[in-house]
Amino acid sequence: MSNFVKSVTAMALAMTAAAGVAQAEYPEKPVEFVVPWPPGDLEDVLTRMIADKFQETYGVPAAVVNKPGGGGGPFPGAVSVATAPADGYTVGSFVTDVSIGGPKIGIPELSPNPFEPLGIFLTYPFVIAAGSNAPYDDWNGMVEYAKENDLVLGHFGDRLPPTKVTIAAAQESGVEFASSAAFDALDCNTLASGDVDVINTTLQQIMPCVNDVKILASIGRERIGITPDVPTVQEIHPDLSLSLWNGLFVAADVPQDARDKIIAVAQEVMASPEAAKLAEDTGALIYWQNAEEATAQIAADTEATTRIEDLLAK
């Protein structure tokens, strides 16, 4: 065989191999779903259900990777997704503020917003709660107590919407928290320790002691099914209307084929009996809101967040 023929043959083989790589069908290697919080809360539970179903459906390893921010909110985890290759093998499971707050606070990797939603699947049962020994039983009682006493607020990060809503609600009621502190987890131990007086957290985190704490209000547009007597912050102060949700996000350049396969699995999980039981047990709203609807939701909540920030700036 001449050198010319050998060269042509080698080139053809190389092109065939390259074409095979280019045409490799997604997914062909492990997929990571990044949850920027510690394990155990609703976004973690549901994202693990998605990862398990993805692995079962497509036959490749899929797992949740928890990347909490050390009291700094979800942003370090979000940055890790933003800086990963845009190939569909790193998926973010993000709360409201990643898309809304990240660009505002000047994190270079998140500004402008590098993510596009695949869909939103969870509205949190988010609450403002105090310990069982608190000398007040409801929001109005807390307000009266705070007029004469210092109260410390525990939250997930001072830049996050639930924190802003809680501080704005106190301000609109004529009081202020004396100080505040950020935590990765806000649970029964947080209140029992006495480190803070009031926390804003998801109901899931205080479910083990839910009958032993005082829930003062919930954050969201409707009351939580398992605490129907607790008013929403919106009922107390109508201007403070905001949805607190979690969804799946990918970088803008992720191929549509990869998006479609992730979405198909997520939709199946949210329609499952297991998801329905989780919603019944926790008071969460579990559903699937598609990419177009999620984009509109983000726009509406961006406006709501701006309105709340304007109230805080007064």
VENWO-V573901 format. One record per residue. SS is DSSP state (a for helix, b for strand, c for the rest). PSI is psi in degrees with one decimal (none if undefined). D_CENTER is the distance of its C-alpha to the mean C-alpha in Angstrom with 2 decimals. Layout:
SS_PSI_D_CENTER, SS_PSI_D_CENTER
This chain:
c_130.1_62.54, c_161.7_62.74, a_-34.9_60.27, a_-46.3_59.34, a_-41.9_58.55, a_-40.2_56.58, a_-44.3_54.55, a_-41.7_53.85, a_-44.0_52.93, a_-40.1_50.53, a_-41.9_48.91, a_-42.5_48.53, a_-40.0_46.97, a_-41.3_44.51, a_-38.7_43.58, a_-42.7_43.18, a_-41.9_40.90, a_-40.8_38.82, a_-37.9_38.61, a_-40.4_37.50, a_-45.1_34.63, a_-31.4_33.69, c_6.4_33.76, c_134.2_31.79, c_132.5_29.48, c_137.6_25.74, c_149.3_24.61, c_2.6_27.28, c_173.2_25.48, c_145.9_22.50, b_134.1_18.97, b_132.3_16.04, b_111.7_12.42, b_120.2_10.62, b_115.6_7.87, c_36.5_7.91, c_165.3_8.38, c_163.2_11.59, c_155.1_12.49, c_-24.6_12.86, c_178.5_9.98, a_-40.7_9.13, a_-34.3_6.37, a_-45.9_9.10, a_-48.6_11.87, a_-36.2_11.14, a_-34.4_10.49, a_-36.6_13.71, a_-40.2_15.40, a_-46.3_14.74, a_-43.0_16.08, a_-43.8_19.02, a_-36.6_19.93, a_-45.5_19.75, a_-42.8_22.12, a_-39.1_24.33, a_-42.8_24.55, a_-6.2_25.25, c_20.5_26.85, c_152.4_25.06, c_138.9_23.06, b_133.7_19.28, b_155.1_17.08, b_136.0_13.73, b_115.5_13.94, b_126.0_12.12, c_73.3_12.29, c_159.8_11.50, c_14.5_12.77, c_41.9_15.52, c_-2.0_14.53, c_16.7_13.68, c_-163.5_9.95, c_5.7_7.85, a_-38.9_10.77, a_-40.0_13.13, a_-39.6_10.99, a_-39.3_10.38, a_-38.3_14.12, a_-31.3_15.05, a_-41.0_13.80, a_-32.1_15.51, c_-2.2_18.67, c_158.8_18.95, c_140.6_21.47, c_66.2_20.43, c_4.2_21.75, c_3.3_18.98, c_-2.7_19.09, b_115.8_15.87, b_133.6_12.72, b_136.9_9.24, b_98.1_6.27, b_147.0_3.81, b_174.0_2.17, a_-45.0_5.85, a_-10.0_7.66, a_-47.4_7.85, a_-33.3_10.18, a_-45.5_11.67, a_-33.7_12.15, a_-50.0_12.75, a_-30.3_15.94, a_-30.2_17.13, c_6.6_17.43, c_22.4_19.45, c_116.8_17.75, a_-42.6_20.18, a_-16.6_18.12, a_7.4_15.48, c_115.5_18.26, c_166.1_18.91, c_117.9_15.54, c_-0.8_16.21, b_153.0_13.66, b_140.5_14.28, b_139.6_12.20, b_-33.4_13.54, b_159.6_12.07, b_138.5_9.52, b_-1.7_9.92, b_132.1_8.47, b_121.2_9.14, c_144.5_8.75, c_85.6_12.20, b_135.6_11.73, b_159.8_15.10, b_121.6_17.45, b_155.6_19.79, b_164.7_22.95, c_164.6_25.06, c_-23.6_27.86, c_2.8_30.47, c_138.0_29.23, c_33.5_32.25, c_157.6_30.44, c_-15.3_28.90, c_-178.5_26.91, a_-47.1_25.51, a_-38.0_29.03, a_-40.0_30.41, a_-41.3_27.90, a_-46.4_28.85, a_-41.0_32.52, a_-39.5_32.11, a_-17.3_30.25, c_-24.1_33.22, c_-7.4_35.37, c_150.1_33.07, c_134.3_30.41, c_139.2_26.93, b_131.1_24.23, b_132.1_20.54, b_136.4_17.92, b_176.6_14.37, c_-7.1_11.39, c_134.3_12.83, c_-11.6_15.35, c_-3.2_13.82, c_149.9_10.60, a_-44.4_11.06, a_-36.0_11.46, a_-45.3_14.00, a_-41.1_15.72, a_-44.8_16.06, a_-45.1_17.53, a_-39.9_19.88, a_-38.1_20.90, a_-42.0_21.67, a_-44.6_23.85, a_-44.0_25.48, a_-22.7_26.25, c_-2.4_27.74, c_14.8_29.98, c_169.2_28.68, c_149.3_26.63, c_139.9_25.05, c_-35.9_27.44, b_174.6_24.81, b_163.6_21.25, b_145.2_19.58, b_141.5_16.20, c_152.7_15.15, c_-30.8_12.76, c_135.6_13.52, c_96.3_14.84, c_-163.8_16.96, a_-39.0_20.56, a_-32.1_21.99, a_-44.1_20.53, a_-41.3_22.50, a_-29.3_25.45, c_-23.2_25.94, c_5.9_26.76, c_-30.5_24.89, c_162.9_23.23, c_-34.7_24.38, b_142.0_21.32, b_150.0_17.62, b_123.6_14.55, b_172.5_12.25, b_147.2_10.95, a_-30.7_14.13, a_-38.2_13.50, a_-25.0_14.09, a_13.9_17.37, a_-38.9_18.49, a_-23.5_21.35, a_23.0_22.86, c_-27.3_21.80, c_-4.9_25.52, c_3.5_26.38, c_168.5_24.12, b_113.7_24.38, b_117.3_21.54, b_-33.9_22.44, b_163.5_20.10, b_156.0_16.86, b_119.1_14.46, c_179.8_14.27, c_-7.3_17.01, c_155.9_18.53, c_154.2_19.49, c_135.3_17.97, a_-35.0_20.40, a_-0.8_21.17, a_62.4_21.70, c_-18.1_23.61, c_-5.4_25.74, c_123.4_23.06, c_157.8_22.81, b_157.0_19.80, a_-35.3_19.69, a_-34.9_20.50, a_-36.8_23.64, a_-42.6_24.65, c_96.2_23.97, c_-24.2_23.65, c_-12.8_22.69, c_61.4_19.32, c_120.2_17.64, c_140.4_13.94, c_139.5_11.31, c_106.4_7.93, b_174.4_6.03, b_142.0_3.90, b_176.6_6.56, b_134.9_8.89, b_148.8_10.42, b_163.9_13.78, b_153.7_16.27, c_-27.4_18.62, c_4.1_21.58, c_131.8_20.34, c_150.8_23.10, a_-34.9_22.83, a_-43.1_24.22, a_-43.1_21.37, a_-46.6_18.83, a_-38.1_20.93, a_-37.3_21.09, a_-44.1_17.38, a_-43.5_16.96, a_-42.1_19.94, a_-45.7_18.59, a_-42.0_15.19, a_-42.6_17.29, a_-41.7_19.64, a_-44.2_17.19, a_-21.5_15.73, c_3.4_19.39, c_156.8_20.52, a_-32.1_22.19, a_-41.2_19.91, a_-38.8_16.82, a_-39.8_19.12, a_-40.0_20.22, a_-42.0_16.78, a_-42.7_16.19, a_-40.3_19.70, a_-26.5_19.34, a_-14.7_16.16, c_4.3_16.32, c_155.2_13.03, b_119.4_13.41, b_129.5_13.05, b_-173.7_14.42, b_117.9_14.45, b_118.7_14.41, b_175.7_16.13, a_-42.6_15.77, a_-45.8_18.24, a_-38.0_16.80, a_-39.3_13.26, a_-41.3_15.09, a_-37.8_16.92, a_-42.8_13.96, a_-41.0_12.58, a_-43.4_16.21, a_-40.6_16.62, a_-24.6_13.70, a_-43.0_15.03, a_-42.5_18.32, a_-41.2_17.12, a_-40.5_15.56, a_-41.2_18.90, a_-42.5_20.81, a_-41.2_19.20, a_-36.2_19.85, a_-39.0_23.39, a_-40.7_23.89, a_-25.9_22.95, c_-8.6_25.38, c_none_28.29
